[in-house]
């Protein structure tokens, strides 16, 4: 199947969650909050996810064929 941005974001978010779980167990609350903010910014809309939005993604065949539209 075709890779979509949502698939990549899903895979990244799963790993970010794991990293944040470890950090929460290892860091005092104030340090964890700071680490969490930096991590979410790095991988979220302000970071990786935003950069993925800027890339060109293949249009899947349903969109390309204009399913449900009168062309």
C-alpha positions as a printed Julia matrix, in Angstrom:
71×3 Matrix{Float64}:
   0.0    0.0     0.0
   0.9    3.63   -0.29
   2.65   5.39    2.55
   0.7    8.33    3.87
   1.77  11.08    6.22
  -0.74   9.84    8.81
   1.02   6.44    8.9
   4.39   8.04    9.6
   2.97  10.34   12.26
   1.3    7.34   13.92
   4.59   5.39   14.04
   6.52   8.39   15.37
   3.89   9.16   18.02
   4.01   5.59   19.33
   7.75   5.94   19.92
   7.43   9.44   21.38
   4.94   8.03   23.9
   7.45   5.33   24.9
  10.24   7.89   25.28
   8.03  10.16   27.39
   7.09   7.22   29.64
  10.77   6.53   30.33
  11.52  10.22   30.86
   8.61  10.58   33.29
   9.92   7.67   35.35
  13.47   9.06   35.34
  13.03  12.81   35.77
  11.66  15.03   38.52
   8.27  16.54   37.55
   9.58  20.0    36.57
  12.32  18.54   34.38
   9.88  16.07   32.85
   7.46  18.86   31.91
  10.27  20.74   30.17
  11.49  17.57   28.41
   7.94  16.72   27.32
   7.41  20.19   25.85
  10.68  20.08   23.89
   9.97  16.53   22.67
   6.41  17.26   21.55
   7.56  20.44   19.77
  10.34  18.5    18.02
   8.0   15.83   16.67
   4.68  17.69   16.49
   3.27  20.46   14.3
   6.18  22.78   15.11
   8.69  20.1    14.16
   8.66  16.85   12.24
   4.91  16.71   11.6
   4.98  20.26   10.25
   7.96  19.41    8.04
   6.11  16.35    6.7
   3.24  18.67    5.76
   5.68  20.6     3.61
   6.66  17.53    1.56
   4.93  16.38   -1.59
   2.9   13.21   -0.97
   1.54  10.91   -3.67
  -2.16  11.42   -4.24
  -4.0    8.15   -3.8
  -5.97   6.8    -6.75
  -9.39   7.63   -5.27
  -8.44  11.29   -4.96
  -6.82  11.32   -8.4
  -9.87   9.78  -10.06
 -12.14  12.31   -8.4
 -14.43   9.68   -6.88
 -17.76  11.22   -5.94
 -17.16  14.37   -7.97
 -18.6   15.45  -11.29
 -15.69  16.51  -13.46
